[in-house]
Amino acid sequence: MRNWMERCARLVRHRWAEGRMNSALPGDLLQRLEQRVAASEQSHSGEIRICVEAGLPFSYIWRDASARERAQTLFGKLRVWDTEHNNGVLIYLLLADHAVEIVVDRALTHAVGADVWQKWVQEMTTNFREGRYENGLNLALSQVSAMLCEHPSATYQRNGVGLPNAPVRVAMDRDD
């Protein structure tokens, strides 16, 4: 558990990161990512969501919550768990901590070994730390798409529109 001073420092770092959101993920990049997600989802029945957050809400920082905990919460809030074949994937980026998380639904938990997920996260983290957000997110999309194409659920026909393809940028003016 972090002490009071460490929590305050983390809070400042997370609030300061908000200013980097637009430079890290400009509108044209978000549009390209949306197009890549849509194209990917034409080849499998999975659902991919990208979520980027500059900094954690105050309550998460104060209780020393991890990026993983936040990603799991957003997995539910964004309804990624609510896919027809339980094959949703959330790619989560927390700018303030240079943290990356991939959260997958029930049907995919054993599709790829933990070591492979960790390798993908490490590759993305390396790109993000070097400011190459588009490269890191494109890499993640390629790897996740390839995995979804190989998964047995890929043979299911898509019913309905599914989840939105646009990346989500979570705003700071909330505490959830």
N, C-alpha and C positions, 0 to 999 in steps of 0.2 A: 504494500500500500504506500502510495506516495505521501510525502508530508505536505503541509499547507503551502509552503513556498514552491515546491515542485508543481503542485496543482495550479497555482497562480501563474507560474511561468508557462505551463502548458496551455492555460486559458488564453494568455496573451498571444502565444504562437498560433493558436487556432483562430483567433479573431483577426490577426494580422494576415493570415493566409487568404482571407476572403478577397482581398485585392488582387490576388494572383489568378483567380478563377477565370476571368475573361481572357487573360493573356495565355493561360495554359490551354484553354478550350474555347477558342473563338468560334463564332457562329458558323463559319464555313466548315470548320472541322466537325462540328456537331452534325451538320447536314451530310457530310461524307460518311460519318459513322452510321447515321440513320440509314443511308442507302446501302451500306455494307451489311448491316443487320438484316434489312429487308431482303437483299440478295441471298444472304446465307439461309434465311428461313424458307426460301423457295426449294432448298435441297433436302430438307428434313422437317420433322414435325415438332422439333424443339422450339422453345421460346428463349431469346437472349435479351437481357436488359443490361444496359450500361448505366451506372449511377456514379456521379462524381460529387464529392462534398469537399468544400474548402476546409472546414473545421467542424468538430463535433459540437453538438448542443451542450450548453452549460452543465446540465444534469449528468451527462456522460463523462465530462471532464472531471467534475467534482467527485464522482464515485469511482474514478479511475477505470472507466470502461475501455475496452479495446476496440480497435477498428473491426475486428471479427464480430463482436457483439453488435455493433452498429449495423454492419452488413446484414447480419441475420435478421435484425429488426426491419430493415428496409426491404429485405427479401419478402417479408410478409406484407408490409405496407404497400409495396408496389405490385402485390398479387402475383409474384413470380411463382409462388407455390401453387397457384390456382390454375395450372395448365391441365388440359384434358388428359395427357398421358404422363403427368408428373415428371416432365422433362424440361423444366425451366432452369435457366442459368443466370445468375446475377454476377456481373463483373463490377466490383466496387473499388473506387479510388478515393482515398482520403489524402488530400494535398498536404495538410499541415504535418502529418506524420510520415509522408511518403509511403503510405501503407496501401497495399493491394490485397483484396480478398476475392475469392471466387466461391460463391455459395451455389450449390446445386440441389435440385429436388430429389425426392426419394428414388425415382427410377434410375437416377444417374450416380448415386452415391458410390456404387461399386464398379461403375463403368471404367473408371480410370483410377489407378492406384494413388494413394496419398503422396507418394514420392514424385509422381508425374505432375500432380496438381501443384505441389510445392516448387517444382522446377519451373513451371509456367509462371507462377507468381514471382519467383526470383527474377526471371527474364524480364517480366513487365516492370518490376521494381527498379531494375538496373536502367531501363529506358527512361522511366519517370524521374529518377534521380539526376539523370543527365539532361532533363528537360525535353525529352523526345516522347511527348505524350501520344502523338498520333502513331508513331512506330509501335509503342507499347500496346496501345489499344488495338491496332491492326493485328499485331502478333496474337493477342488474346483472342480476338474474333476468329482468326484463322485456325488456331488450335482448338477452340471450343467447337467451331463449325465442323471441323474434321472429326472430332469425337462424336458429335451428334449424328453425323452421317453414318458412322459405323455402328451406332447403338441400335439395338432391335426396335426401339420406338420410332426410328426413322422411317420404317415401312408404313406406319399409320398415315392415313390420309388426314390432311388438315381440315378441320370443321370450323368454319367461322373465321373471323379476322384475327383473333389472338390479341396479344398485348401490344401496346404501342412500340414502335421501333426506335423512336427518338431517344437519345441519351437524356438522362435526368440530371439536372444540376440542382442540388438541394440548397435552398437559400438559408442564410444564417438567422433570419428573423423568426425563429421558432425554437421551442425547447420541448422536444418530445422524447 
